[in-house]
């Protein structure tokens, strides 16, 4: 059975009727759907998102890594230094 690509509520190849469709790119078997610009753009977006995610993970970035490293740096400094507002509990007030 041929599976079509569903994009914005319509089949990418333009066919009508009660046909099997999917938004998952790997399940699409219709050659006409695979040759449309909508399918190709969705495939590019999926590939680029996976590359960005892999690059981000390989670099070791965490969403709040800068914040934790900065707060640790400020708490290790001796003297009357204070953490800026929003950094939680302060070691010295």
Secondary structure, 3 states (H helix, E strand, C coil): CCCEEEECCEECCCCCCCCCEECCHHHCCCHHHHCCHHHHHHHHHHHHHHHHHHHHHHCCCCCCHHHHHHHHHHHHCCCCCCCCCCCCCCCCC
